[in-house]
Amino acid sequence: MKIKNLLRILLLFILLGSIVNAEYLKENGRIYFVDNKDGTKQEVKDVDFKTFEIFEKDYNFAKDKNSVYYKNKKLNGISSDNFKYFDGGLSEGIFVDKKGIYILSENKIIQLDSKGVDLKSIQRIDNSNYFKDKNGVYYMDWEKFVKVKGADKNSFRIVTPWGYGQDKNKRYFYYPERDKKVLTR
């Protein structure tokens, strides 16, 4: 009786895992991408099965030791080395590799101007357009990263989702119509 219950629980976990990771499926030593819209199943080609992982924040993204994939397509020119994915909000994704920071919008990869940003330590602050790294705080304006001058990275937090941030000293507001500068008060 106990073995039957354990098998039922195990089966439940397997089924739940398949539902959660519905876009990519590991089966018979191969990996497939399942399109939820039409139910088609396509094999992911030239993938390293042992290092393949799916991103929990967006199951359309995955990587192995050699490549990064989006909806079963290799993202050419994007390295899996130091690859980090951030939820995109209005775009399909914001991500970082060892060479830069990118957004994926309408299936196009756009590299942002991220000069001066430390790509290894970059973190998104509360799913906003503010980011921080070991050197400071930045605002992403969809074209480039603007350093928030004087912002304290250790105490910086989001006040509202509409461009307001605050640290222990000031409140900051990003105002694109004013020469794309971060204003302080």
Contact map, one row per residue, 1 for C-alpha under 8 A:
11111000000000000000000000000000000000000000000000000000000000000000000000000000000000000000000000000000000000000000000000000000000000000000000000000000000000000000000000000000000000000
11111100000000000000000000000000000000000000000000000000000000000000000000000000000000000000000000000000000000000000000000000000000000000000000000000000000000000000000000000000000000000
11111110000000000000000000000000000000000000000000000000000000000000000000000000000000000000000000000000000000000000000000000000000000000000000000000000000000000000000000000000000000000
11111111000000000000000000000000000000000000000000000000000000000000000000000000000000000000000000000000000000000000000000000000000000000000000000000000000000000000000000000000000000000
11111111100000000000000000000000000000000000000000000000000000000000000000000000000000000000000000000000000000000000000000000000000000000000000000000000000000000000000000000000000000000
01111111110000000000000000000000000000000000000000000000000000000000000000000000000000000000000000000000000000000000000000000000000000000000000000000000000000000000000000000000000000000
00111111111000000000000000000000000000000000000000000000000000000000000000000000000000000000000000000000000000000000000000000000000000000000000000000000000000000000000000000000000000000
00011111111100000000000000000000000000000000000000000000000000000000000000000000000000000000000000000000000000000000000000000000000000000000000000000000000000000000000000000000000000000
00001111111110000000000000000000000000000000000000000000000000000000000000000000000000000000000000000000000000000000000000000000000000000000000000000000000000000000000000000000000000000
00000111111111000000000000000000000000000000000000000000000000000000000000000000000000000000000000000000000000000000000000000000000000000000000000000000000000000000000000000000000000000
00000011111111100000000000000000000000000000000000000000000000000000000000000000000000000000000000000000000000000000000000000000000000000000000000000000000000000000000000000000000000000
00000001111111110000000000000000000000000000000000000000000000000000000000000000000000000000000000000000000000000000000000000000000000000000000000000000000000000000000000000000000000000
00000000111111111000000000000000000000000000000000000000000000000000000000000000000000000000000000000000000000000000000000000000000000000000000000000000000000000000000000000000000000000
00000000011111111100000000000000000000000000000000000000000000000000000000000000000000000000000000000000000000000000000000000000000000000000000000000000000000000000000000000000000000000
00000000001111111110000000000000000000000000000000000000000000000000000000000000000000000000000000000000000000000000000000000000000000000000000000000000000000000000000000000000000000000
00000000000111111111000000000000000000000000000000000000000000000000000000000000000000000000000000000000000000000000000000000000000000000000000000000000000000000000000000000000000000000
00000000000011111111100000000000000000000000000000000000000000000000000000000000000000000000000000000000000000000000000000000000000000000000000000000000000000000000000000000000000000000
00000000000001111111110010000000000000000000000000000000000000000000000000000000000000000000000000000000000000000000000000000000000000000000000000000000000000000000000000000000000000000
00000000000000111111110000000000000000000000000000000000000000000000000000000000000000000000000000000000000000000000000000000000000000000000000000000000000000000000000000000000000000000
00000000000000011111110000000000000000000000000000000000000000000000000000000000000000000000000000000000000000000000000000000000000000000000000000000000000000000000000000000000000000000
00000000000000001111111110000000000000000000000000000100001000000000000000000000000000000000000000000000000000000000000000000000000000000000000000000000000000000000000000000000000000000
00000000000000000111111110000000010100000000000000000000001000000000000000000000000000000000000000000000000000000000000000000000000000000000000000000000000000000000000000000000000000000
00000000000000000000111110000000111100000000000000000000001100000000001000000000000000000000000000000000000000000000000000000000000000000000000000000000000000000000000000000000000000000
00000000000000000000111111000011110000000000000000000100001100000000000000000000000000000000000000000000000000000000000000000000000000000000000000000000000000000000000000000000000000000
00000000000000000100111111100011110000000000000000000000000000000000000000000000000000000000000000000000000000000000000000000000000000000000000000000000000000000000000000000000000000000
00000000000000000000000111111111000000000000000000000000000000000000000000000000000000000000000000000000000000000000000000000000000000000000000000000000000000000000000000000000000000000
00000000000000000000000011111111000000000000000000000000000000000000000000000000000000000000000000000000000000000000000000000000000000000000000000000000000000000000000000000000000000000
00000000000000000000000001111100000000000000000000000000000000000000000000000000000000000000000000000000000000000000000000000000000000000000000000000000000000000000000000000000000000000
00000000000000000000000001111110000000000000000010000000000000000000000000000000000000000000000000000000000000000000000000000000000000000000000000000000000000000000000000000000000000000
00000000000000000000000001111111000000000011000010000000000000000000000000000000000000000000000000000000000000000000000000000000000000000000000000000000000000000000000000000000000000000
00000000000000000000000111101111100000000011001010000000000000000000000000000000000000000000000000000000000000000000000000000000000000000000000000000000000000000000000000000000000000000
00000000000000000000000111100111110000001111000000000000000000000000000000000000000000000000000000000000000000000000000000000000000000000000000000000000000000000000000000000000000000000
00000000000000000000001110000011111000001111000000000000000000000000001100000000000000000000000000000000000000000000000000000000000000000000000000000000000000000000000000000000000000000
00000000000000000000011110000001111100111100000000000000000000000000000000000000000000000000000000000000000000000000000000000000000000000000000000000000000000000000000000000000000000000
00000000000000000000001000000000111111111000000000000000000000000000000000000000000000000000000000000000000000000000000000000000000000000000000000000000000000000000000000000000000000000
00000000000000000000011000000000011111110000000000000000000000000000000000000000000000000000000000000000000000000000000000000000000000000000000000000000000000000000000000000000000000000
00000000000000000000000000000000001111100000000000000000000000000000000000000000000000000000000000000000000000000000000000000000000000000000000000000000000000000000000000000000000000000
00000000000000000000000000000000001111110000000000000000000000000000000000000000000000000000000000000000000000000000000000000000000000000000000000000000000000000000000000000000000000000
00000000000000000000000000000000011111111000000000000000000000000000000000000000000000000000000000000000000000000000000000000000000000000000000000000000000000000000000000000000000000000
00000000000000000000000000000000011101111100000000000000000000000000000000000000000000000000000000000000000000000000000000000000000000000000000000000000000000000000000000000000000000000
00000000000000000000000000000001111000111110000000000000000000000000000000000000000000000000000000000000000000000000000000000000000000000000000000000000000000000000000000000000000000000
00000000000000000000000000000001110000011111000000000000000000000000000100000000000000000000000000000000000000000000000000000000000000000000000000000000000000000000000000000000000000000
00000000000000000000000000000111100000001111100000000000000000000000000000000000000000000000000000000000000000000000000000000000000000000000000000000000000000000000000000000000000000000
00000000000000000000000000000111100000000111111000000000000000000000000100000000000000000000000000000000000000000000000000000000000000000000000000000000000000000000000000000000000000000
00000000000000000000000000000000000000000011111000000000000000000000000000000000000000000000000000000000000000000000000000000000000000000000000000000000000000000000000000000000000000000
00000000000000000000000000000000000000000001111100000000000000000000000000000000000000000000000000000000000000000000000000000000000000000000000000000000000000000000000000000000000000000
00000000000000000000000000000010000000000001111110010000000000010110000000000000000000000000000000000000000000000000000000000000000000000000000000000000000000000000000000000000000000000
00000000000000000000000000000000000000000000011111110000000000011100000000000000000000000000000000000000000000000000000000000000000000000000000000000000000000000000000000000000000000000
00000000000000000000000000001110000000000000001111110000000000010000000000000000000000000000000000000000000000000000000000000000000000000000000000000000000000000000000000000000000000000
00000000000000000000000000000000000000000000000111110000000000010000000000000000000000000000000000000000000000000000000000000000000000000000000000000000000000000000000000000000000000000
00000000000000000000000000000000000000000000000111111000000000111000000000000000000000000000000000000000000000000000000000000000000000000000000000000000000000000000000000000000000000000
00000000000000000000000000000000000000000000001111111100000001111000000000000000000000000000000000000000000000000000000000000000000000000000000000000000000000000000000000000000000000000
00000000000000000000000000000000000000000000000000111110000001110000000000000000000000000000000000000000000000000000000000000000000000000000000000000000000000000000000000000000000000000
00000000000000000000100100000000000000000000000000011111001111100000000000000000000000000000000000000000000000000000000000000000000000000000000000000000000000000000000000000000000000000
00000000000000000000000000000000000000000000000000001111111111000000000000000000000010000000000000000000000000000000000000000000000000000000000000000000000000000000000000000000000000000
00000000000000000000000000000000000000000000000000000111111000000000000000000000000000000000000000000000000000000000000000000000000000000000000000000000000000000000000000000000000000000
00000000000000000000000000000000000000000000000000000011111000000000000000000000000011100000000000000000000000000000000000000000000000000000000000000000000000000000000000000000000000000
00000000000000000000000000000000000000000000000000000011111110000000000000000000000000100000000000000000000000000000000000000000000000000000000000000000000000000000000000000000000000000
00000000000000000000111100000000000000000000000000000111111111000000000000000000000000000000000000000000000000000000000000000000000000000000000000000000000000000000000000000000000000000
00000000000000000000001100000000000000000000000000000110011111000000111100000000000000000000000000000000000000000000000000000000000000000000000000000000000000000000000000000000000000000
00000000000000000000000000000000000000000000000000000110011111100001111000000000000000000000000000000000000000000000000000000000000000000000000000000000000000000000000000000000000000000
00000000000000000000000000000000000000000000000000011110001111110001110000000000000000000000000000000000000000000000000000000000000000000000000000000000000000000000000000000000000000000
00000000000000000000000000000000000000000000000000111100000011111111100000000001000000000000000000000000000000000000000000000000000000000000000000000000000000000000000000000000000000000
00000000000000000000000000000000000000000000001111111000000001111111000000000001000000000000000000000000000000000000000000000000000000000000000000000000000000000000000000000000000000000
00000000000000000000000000000000000000000000000100110000000000111110000000000001100000000000000000000000000000000000000000000000000000000000000000000000000000000000000000000000000000000
00000000000000000000000000000000000000000000001100000000000000111111000000000011000000000000000000000000000000000000000000000000000000000000000000000000000000000000000000000000000000000
00000000000000000000000000000000000000000000001000000000000000111111100001100111000000000000000000000000000000000000000000000000000000000000000000000000000000000000000000000000000000000
00000000000000000000000000000000000000000000000000000000000011110111110001100111000000000000000000000000000000000000000000000000000000000000000000000000000000000000000000000000000000000
00000000000000000000000000000000000000000000000000000000000111100011111111100000000000000000000000000000000000000000000000000000000000000000000000000000000000000000000000000000000000000
00000000000000000000000000000000000000000000000000000000000111000001111111100000000000000000000000000000000000000000000000000000000000000000000000000000000000000000000000000000000000000
00000000000000000000001000000000100000000000000000000000000110000000111110000000000000000000000000000000000000000000000000000000000000000000000000000000000000000000000000000000000000000
00000000000000000000000000000000100000000101000000000000000100000000111111000000000000000000000000000000000000000000000000000000000000000000000000000000000000000000000000000000000000000
00000000000000000000000000000000000000000000000000000000000000000000111111100000000000000000000000000000000000000000000000000000000000000000000000000000000000000000000000000000000000000
00000000000000000000000000000000000000000000000000000000000000000011110111110000000000000000000000000000000000000000000000000000000000000000000000000000000000000000000000000000000000000
00000000000000000000000000000000000000000000000000000000000000000011110011111100000000000000000000000000000000000000000000000000000000000000000000000000000000000000000000000000000000000
00000000000000000000000000000000000000000000000000000000000000000000000001111100000000000000000000000000000000000000000000000000000000000000000000000000000000000000000000000000000000000
00000000000000000000000000000000000000000000000000000000000000000000000000111110000000000000000000000000000000000000000000000000000000000000000000000000000000000000000000000000000000000
00000000000000000000000000000000000000000000000000000000000000000011000000111111000000000000000010000000000000000000000000000000000000000000000000000000000000000000000000000000000000000
00000000000000000000000000000000000000000000000000000000000000000111000000001111111000000000000011100000000000000000000000000000000000000000000000000000000000000000000000000000000000000
00000000000000000000000000000000000000000000000000000000000000111111000000000111111000000000000010000000000000000000000000000000000000000000000000000000000000000000000000000000000000000
00000000000000000000000000000000000000000000000000000000000000001000000000000011111000000000000011000000000000000000000000000000000000000000000000000000000000000000000000000000000000000
00000000000000000000000000000000000000000000000000000000000000000000000000000011111100000000000111000000000000000000000100000000000000000000000000000000000000000000000000000000000000000
00000000000000000000000000000000000000000000000000000000000000000000000000000011111110000000001111000000000000000000000000000000000000000000000000000000000000000000000000000000000000000
00000000000000000000000000000000000000000000000000000000000000000000000000000000011111000000001110000000000000000000000000000000000000000000000000000000000000000000000000000000000000000
00000000000000000000000000000000000000000000000000000010100000000000000000000000001111100000111100000000000000000000000000000000000000000000000000000000000000000000000000000000000000000
00000000000000000000000000000000000000000000000000000000100000000000000000000000000111110000111000000000000000000000000000010010000000000000000000000000000000000000000000000000000000000
00000000000000000000000000000000000000000000000000000000110000000000000000000000000011111001110000000000000000000000000000000010000000000000000000000000000000000000000000000000000000000
00000000000000000000000000000000000000000000000000000000000000000000000000000000000001111111110000000010000000000000000000000000000000000000000000000000000000000000000000000000000000000
00000000000000000000000000000000000000000000000000000000000000000000000000000000000000111111100000000000000000000000000000000000000000000000000000000000000000000000000000000000000000000
00000000000000000000000000000000000000000000000000000000000000000000000000000000000000011111000000000000000000000000000000000000000000000000000000000000000000000000000000000000000000000
00000000000000000000000000000000000000000000000000000000000000000000000000000000000000011111110000000011110000000000000000000000000000000000000000000000000000000000000000000000000000000
00000000000000000000000000000000000000000000000000000000000000000000000000000000000000111111110000000011111000000000000000000000000000000000000000000000000000000000000000000000000000000
00000000000000000000000000000000000000000000000000000000000000000000000000000000000011111011111000000011100000000000000000000000000000000000000000000000000000000000000000000000000000000
00000000000000000000000000000000000000000000000000000000000000000000000000000000000011110011111100001111000000000000000000000000000000000000000000000000000000000000000000000000000000000
00000000000000000000000000000000000000000000000000000000000000000000000000000000001111000000111110001110000000000000000000000000000000000000000000000000000000000000000000000000000000000
00000000000000000000000000000000000000000000000000000000000000000000000000000000011110000000011111111100000000000000001000000000000000000000000000000000000000000000000000000000000000000
00000000000000000000000000000000000000000000000000000000000000000000000000000111111100000000001111111000000000000000001000000000000000000000000000000000000000000000000000000000000000000
00000000000000000000000000000000000000000000000000000000000000000000000000000010111000000000000111110000000000000000001100000000000000000000000000000000000000000000000000000000000000000
00000000000000000000000000000000000000000000000000000000000000000000000000000010000000000000000111111000000000000000001000000000000000000000000000000000000000000000000000000000000000000
00000000000000000000000000000000000000000000000000000000000000000000000000000000000000000000000111111100000000110100001000000000000000000000000000000000000000000000000000000000000000000
00000000000000000000000000000000000000000000000000000000000000000000000000000000000000000000011110111110000000111100001000000000000000000000000000000000000000000000000000000000000000000
00000000000000000000000000000000000000000000000000000000000000000000000000000000000000000000011100011111000011110000000000000000000000000000000000000000000000000000000000000000000000000
00000000000000000000000000000000000000000000000000000000000000000000000000000000000000010011111000001111100011110000000000000000000000000000000000000000000000000000000000000000000000000
00000000000000000000000000000000000000000000000000000000000000000000000000000000000000000011110000000111111111000000000000000000000000000000000000000000000000000000000000000000000000000
00000000000000000000000000000000000000000000000000000000000000000000000000000000000000000011100000000011111111000000000000000000000000000000000000000000000000000000000000000000000000000
00000000000000000000000000000000000000000000000000000000000000000000000000000000000000000011000000000001111100000000000000000000000000000000000000000000000000000000000000000000000000000
00000000000000000000000000000000000000000000000000000000000000000000000000000000000000000001000000000001111110000000000000000000000000000000000000000000000000000000000000000000000000000
00000000000000000000000000000000000000000000000000000000000000000000000000000000000000000000000000000001111111000000000000000000000000000000000000000000000000000000000000000000000000000
00000000000000000000000000000000000000000000000000000000000000000000000000000000000000000000000000000111101111100000000000000000000000000000000000000000000000000000000000000000000000000
00000000000000000000000000000000000000000000000000000000000000000000000000000000000000000000000000000111100111110000000000000000000000000000000000000000000000000000000000000000000000000
00000000000000000000000000000000000000000000000000000000000000000000000000000000000000000000000000011110000011111000000000000000000000000000000000000000000000000000000000000000000000000
00000000000000000000000000000000000000000000000000000000000000000000000000000000000000000000000000011110000001111100000000000000000000000000011110000000000000000000000000000000000000000
00000000000000000000000000000000000000000000000000000000000000000000000000000000000000000000000000001000000000111110000000000000000000000000001110000000000000000000000000000000000000000
00000000000000000000000000000000000000000000000000000000000000000000000000000000000000000000000000011000000000011111100000000000000000000000000110000000000000000000000000000000000000000
00000000000000000000000000000000000000000000000000000000000000000000000000000000000000000000000000000000000000001111100000000000000000000000000010000000000000000000000000000000000000000
00000000000000000000000000000000000000000000000000000000000000000000000000000000000000000000000000000000000000000111110000000000000000000000000000000000000000000000000000000000000000000
00000000000000000000000000000000000000000000000000000000000000000000000000000000000000000000000000000000000000000111111001000000000010100000000010000000000000000000000000000000000000000
00000000000000000000000000000000000000000000000000000000000000000000000000000000000000000000000000000000000000000001111111000000000011100000000000000000000000000000000000000000000000000
00000000000000000000000000000000000000000000000000000000000000000000000000000000000000000000000111111000000000000000111111000000000010000000000000000000000000000000000000000000000000000
00000000000000000000000000000000000000000000000000000000000000000000000000000000010000000000000001000000000000000000011111000000000000000000000000000000000000000000000000000000000000000
00000000000000000000000000000000000000000000000000000000000000000000000000000000000000000000000000000000000000000000011111100000000111000000000000000000000000000000000000000000000000000
00000000000000000000000000000000000000000000000000000000000000000000000000000000000000000000000000000000000000000000111111110000001111000000000000000000000000000000000000000000000000000
00000000000000000000000000000000000000000000000000000000000000000000000000000000000000000000000000000000000000000000000011111000001110000000000000000000000000000000000000000000000000000
00000000000000000000000000000000000000000000000000000000000000000000000000000000000001000000000000000000000000000000000001111111111100000000000000000000000000000000000000000000000000000
00000000000000000000000000000000000000000000000000000000000000000000000000000000000000000000000000000000000000000000000000111111111100000000000000000000000011000000000000000000000000000
00000000000000000000000000000000000000000000000000000000000000000000000000000000000000000000000000000000000000000000000000011111000000000000000000000000000011000000000000000000000000000
00000000000000000000000000000000000000000000000000000000000000000000000000000000000001100000000000000000000000000000000000011111110000000000000000000000000000000000000000000000000000000
00000000000000000000000000000000000000000000000000000000000000000000000000000000000000000000000000000000000000000000000000011111111000000000000000000000000001001000000000000000000000000
00000000000000000000000000000000000000000000000000000000000000000000000000000000000000000000000000000000000000000000000000011011111000000011100000000000000000000010000000000000000000000
00000000000000000000000000000000000000000000000000000000000000000000000000000000000000000000000000000000000000000000000000011011111100001111000000000000000000000000100000000000000000000
00000000000000000000000000000000000000000000000000000000000000000000000000000000000000000000000000000000000000000000000001111001111110001111000000000000000000000000000000000000000000000
00000000000000000000000000000000000000000000000000000000000000000000000000000000000000000000000000000000000000000000000011111000011111111100000000000000100000000000000000000000000000000
00000000000000000000000000000000000000000000000000000000000000000000000000000000000000000000000000000000000000000000111011100000001111111000000000000000100000000000000000000000000000000
00000000000000000000000000000000000000000000000000000000000000000000000000000000000000000000000000000000000000000000010011000000000111110000000000000000100000000000000000000000000000000
00000000000000000000000000000000000000000000000000000000000000000000000000000000000000000000000000000000000000000000110000000000000111111000000000000000100000000000000000000000000000000
00000000000000000000000000000000000000000000000000000000000000000000000000000000000000000000000000000000000000000000000000000000000111111100000000110011100000000000000000000000000000000
00000000000000000000000000000000000000000000000000000000000000000000000000000000000000000000000000000000000000000000000000000000011110111110000000111011100100000000000000000000000000000
00000000000000000000000000000000000000000000000000000000000000000000000000000000000000000000000000000000000000000000000000000000011100011111000011110000000000000000000000000000000000000
00000000000000000000000000000000000000000000000000000000000000000000000000000000000000000000000000000000000000000000000000000000111000001111100011110000000000000000000000000100000001000
00000000000000000000000000000000000000000000000000000000000000000000000000000000000000000000000000000000000000000000000000000000111000000111111111000000000000000000000000000000000000000
00000000000000000000000000000000000000000000000000000000000000000000000000000000000000000000000000000000000000000000000000000000100000000011111111000000000000000000000000000001000100000
00000000000000000000000000000000000000000000000000000000000000000000000000000000000000000000000000000000000000010000000000000000000000000001111110000000000000000000000000000000000000000
00000000000000000000000000000000000000000000000000000000000000000000000000000000000000000000000000000000000000011000000000000000000000000001111110000000000000000000000000000000000000000
00000000000000000000000000000000000000000000000000000000000000000000000000000000000000000000000000000000000000011100000000000000000000000001111111000000000000000000000000000000000000000
00000000000000000000000000000000000000000000000000000000000000000000000000000000000000000000000000000000000000011110100000000000000000000111111111100000000000000000000000000000000000000
00000000000000000000000000000000000000000000000000000000000000000000000000000000000000000000000000000000000000000000000000000000000000000111100111110000000000000000000000000000000011000
00000000000000000000000000000000000000000000000000000000000000000000000000000000000000000000000000000000000000000000000000000000000000011110000011111000000000000000000000000000000000000
00000000000000000000000000000000000000000000000000000000000000000000000000000000000000000000000000000000000000000000000000000000000000011110000001111110000000000000000000000000000001000
00000000000000000000000000000000000000000000000000000000000000000000000000000000000000000000000000000000000000000000000000000000000000001000000000111110000000000000000000000000000000000
00000000000000000000000000000000000000000000000000000000000000000000000000000000000000000000000000000000000000000000000000000000000000000000000000011111000000000000000000000000000000000
00000000000000000000000000000000000000000000000000000000000000000000000000000000000000000000000000000000000000000000000000000000000000011000000000011111100100000000001011000000000000000
00000000000000000000000000000000000000000000000000000000000000000000000000000000000000000000000000000000000000000000000000000000000000011000000000000111111100000000001110000000000000000
00000000000000000000000000000000000000000000000000000000000000000000000000000000000000000000000000000000000000000000000000000000000111111000000000000011111100000000001000000000000000000
00000000000000000000000000000000000000000000000000000000000000000000000000000000000000000000000000000000000000000000000000000000000000000000000000000001111100000000000000000000000000000
00000000000000000000000000000000000000000000000000000000000000000000000000000000000000000000000000000000000000000000000000000000000000000000000000000001111110000000011100000000000000000
00000000000000000000000000000000000000000000000000000000000000000000000000000000000000000000000000000000000000000000000000000000000000001000000000000011111111000000111100000000000000000
00000000000000000000000000000000000000000000000000000000000000000000000000000000000000000000000000000000000000000000000000001100000000000000000000000000001111100000111000000000000000000
00000000000000000000000000000000000000000000000000000000000000000000000000000000000000000000000000000000000000000000000000001101000000000000000000000000000111111001110000000000000000000
00000000000000000000000000000000000000000000000000000000000000000000000000000000000000000000000000000000000000000000000000000000000000000000000000000000000011111001110000000000000000000
00000000000000000000000000000000000000000000000000000000000000000000000000000000000000000000000000000000000000000000000000000000000000000000000000000000000001111111100000000000000000000
00000000000000000000000000000000000000000000000000000000000000000000000000000000000000000000000000000000000000000000000000000001000000000000000000000000000001111111000000000000000000000
00000000000000000000000000000000000000000000000000000000000000000000000000000000000000000000000000000000000000000000000000000000000000000000000000000000000000011111000000000000000000000
00000000000000000000000000000000000000000000000000000000000000000000000000000000000000000000000000000000000000000000000000000000100000000000000000000000000000011111100000011110000000000
00000000000000000000000000000000000000000000000000000000000000000000000000000000000000000000000000000000000000000000000000000000000000000000000000000000000001111111110000111100000000000
00000000000000000000000000000000000000000000000000000000000000000000000000000000000000000000000000000000000000000000000000000000010000000000000000000000000111110011111000111000000000000
00000000000000000000000000000000000000000000000000000000000000000000000000000000000000000000000000000000000000000000000000000000000000000000000000000000001111100001111111110000000000000
00000000000000000000000000000000000000000000000000000000000000000000000000000000000000000000000000000000000000000000000000000000000000000000000000000011101110000000111111100000000000000
00000000000000000000000000000000000000000000000000000000000000000000000000000000000000000000000000000000000000000000000000000000000000000000000000000001001100000000011111000000000000000
00000000000000000000000000000000000000000000000000000000000000000000000000000000000000000000000000000000000000000000000000000000000000000000000000000011000000000000011111100000000000000
00000000000000000000000000000000000000000000000000000000000000000000000000000000000000000000000000000000000000000000000000000000000000000000000000000010000000000000011111110000000000011
00000000000000000000000000000000000000000000000000000000000000000000000000000000000000000000000000000000000000000000000000000000000000000000000000000000000000000001111011111000000000011
00000000000000000000000000000000000000000000000000000000000000000000000000000000000000000000000000000000000000000000000000000000000000000000000000000000000000000011110001111100000001111
00000000000000000000000000000000000000000000000000000000000000000000000000000000000000000000000000000000000000000000000000000000000000000000000000000000000000000011100000111110000001110
00000000000000000000000000000000000000000000000000000000000000000000000000000000000000000000000000000000000000000000000000000000000000000010000000000000000000000011000000011111000111100
00000000000000000000000000000000000000000000000000000000000000000000000000000000000000000000000000000000000000000000000000000000000000000000000000000000000000000010000000001111110111100
00000000000000000000000000000000000000000000000000000000000000000000000000000000000000000000000000000000000000000000000000000000000000000000100000000000000000000000000000000111111110000
00000000000000000000000000000000000000000000000000000000000000000000000000000000000000000000000000000000000000000000000000000000000000000000000000000000000000000000000000000011111100000
00000000000000000000000000000000000000000000000000000000000000000000000000000000000000000000000000000000000000000000000000000000000000000000000000000000000000000000000000000011111110000
00000000000000000000000000000000000000000000000000000000000000000000000000000000000000000000000000000000000000000000000000000000000000000000000000000000000000000000000000000001111110000
00000000000000000000000000000000000000000000000000000000000000000000000000000000000000000000000000000000000000000000000000000000000000000000100000000000000000000000000000000111111111000
00000000000000000000000000000000000000000000000000000000000000000000000000000000000000000000000000000000000000000000000000000000000000000000000001000000000000000000000000000111011111100
00000000000000000000000000000000000000000000000000000000000000000000000000000000000000000000000000000000000000000000000000000000000000000010000001010000000000000000000000011110000111110
00000000000000000000000000000000000000000000000000000000000000000000000000000000000000000000000000000000000000000000000000000000000000000000000000000000000000000000000000011110000011111
00000000000000000000000000000000000000000000000000000000000000000000000000000000000000000000000000000000000000000000000000000000000000000000000000000000000000000000000001111000000001111
00000000000000000000000000000000000000000000000000000000000000000000000000000000000000000000000000000000000000000000000000000000000000000000000000000000000000000000000001110000000000111
